[in-house]
Amino acid sequence: MAIEGMAALLRHSRPDVAARVLERCAPGTRRRLLGRLSDITPLIDRILTDGDHRDHVALAGDDRVPRRVLERFVALGSAEVNRRVFTNSRADTRLRRRILVEGPELHPALYEELLTTRARPYVLALAYARDVELVRHSLSILGELPNKPHVEHARLRAFASLWRLAGADAVRVALGIGRYRTRVIGPVVRAALESDDGLAVLEAAVSPGPDTDELIRSLRADGLRRNEVRHVLGTVAGAPDWKAVAAAHQSTPFSPEVSAGLAGAEGCPLDVTVLLASSASHSTLPLEQALINGVVTAGRFVDEGRPAWHVLSAVDRFRMRLEGGTVFEQPLDKLRRLLPDDVDGWLRLAALGPEYPGTIRELVEAARESDVAGPHPPTDSASERPFAPLLNLAPPQLRARIASALGTSDEPRDALTARHSSSPADPIPEAALRRLLAKRLVGPDEILRDTRPAAVALAVAGAFAGDLAHKHLADDADAWTAAVTLLPGFTGTATELLETAAAMTA
């Protein structure tokens, strides 16, 4: 909890100030904070240029670090760093292939691990290895896997790699293994062995990668896992045809695991992310993966995503299903001043919303100018859910009147608080405080001013602490260091923490 509060606070400092604070932290604390702040490009620039090698190794293995940052770590050319990147769950086949094909000689510990691995993401990548023993191991495990299109492609790639490294006789021996005699790729490999230019025949069969129809079929393979989706996309020459992928999903939705793999893929367009996140069998996985992998930020999803109702549906599902769903609170809060100030305006907004094609902001502005009549009360809870993230921003008294007009419920703050507290004097647990903030039954300023300890307040509402932090700490690295150092054991509020840090360094 303290580390989350520290990271939330440091996000409001200038990158150069944050770097100076991090230099003064204990090594373990510094690396945990760096993992949580690794989406701040100027900070990572500094770490890559001037950082300690141990920081590089630690960050390369941190599964909070975005894939685009891991690519920059691979560019350092360190076998030890590459070892951590290869085994990082954020890495995909393209990144692992780069390590296998272009990087320095593999770290001995990684090489030994890969010689015996059965981990499917690793085995799929080993088809590209430049070491013959790794390729042979890849073929031995690939032969045991179900006949899915991306597995067949990996087998062909491994045979081509084996031929390049050890010649046609080695391929002939490998093809003689029982399970490969009857595989789909058997005839292709046998034809290559009978050709005068067999390696070129194999390379021609495997190099183009799947076309769009083959890609869609691969994505519909039974039991396809999220990390296998990343591998499938990595075999495509160039960028996937995202319009075709979206059309296929609209026709017959992909599974939540496949949708999550697609939404978390580098280059997934925002409109496709919204589609996957709002229709994946009520799963939060696609939106989680898009956010975790840095494909989209919470702010961009709210500001630019369309259609508005689909965006709101995905956001509401994320906030209600995940305890840590406060990532959307600040982007939503920016819409507060635009929202209607009377019941009729909210009814117009609810009437326009389901069919409106534009962004949330455009929807709110259109509702202000519309003369459409408000809706009848909804007959099922699903029709009211997308409305909830906006309704929560209305003042409590107006919210109750809107809820009454729509025929929905509006849980009072006291009722929600009572469910998580044995007496009014008890502190509210962090998870309950997050829900209170999501429902706007307590405001972020109130949390920062009144909630103890400060670590909880900043973990929940730290995104709103920018003005307060700059008021007390300005750009004084000593003051920021004091605040971060004090936070883990500080029993007062966030406001009191910042006041104390400022006074200590005045």
Secondary structure, 3 states (H helix, E strand, C coil): CHHHHHHHHHCCCCHHHHHHHHHCCCHHHHHHHHHHCCCCHHHHHHHHHHCCHHHHHHHHCCCCCCHHHHHHHHCCCCHHHHHHHHCCCCCCHHHHHHHHHCCCCCCHHHHHHHHHCCCHHHHHHHCCCCCHHHHHHHHHHHCCCCCCHHHHHHHHHHHHHHHHHHCHHHHHHHHCCHHHHCCCCHHHHHHHHHCCCHHHHHHHHHCCCCCHHHHHHHHCCCCCCHHHHHHHHHCCCCCCCHHHHHHHHHHCCCCHHHHHHHHCCCCCCHHHHHHHHHHCCCCCHHHHHHHHCCCCCHHHHHHHCCCHHHHHHHHHHHHHHCCCHHHHHHHHHCCHHHCCCCHHHHHHHHHHHHHCCCCHHHHHHHHHHCCCCCCCCCCCHHHHHHHHHHHCCCCHHHHHHHHHHHCCCCCCHHHHHHCCCCCCCCCCCHHHHHHHHHCCCCCHHHHHHHCCCHHHHHHHHHHHCHHHHHHHHCCCHHHHHHHHHHHHHCCCCHHHHHHHHHHHCC
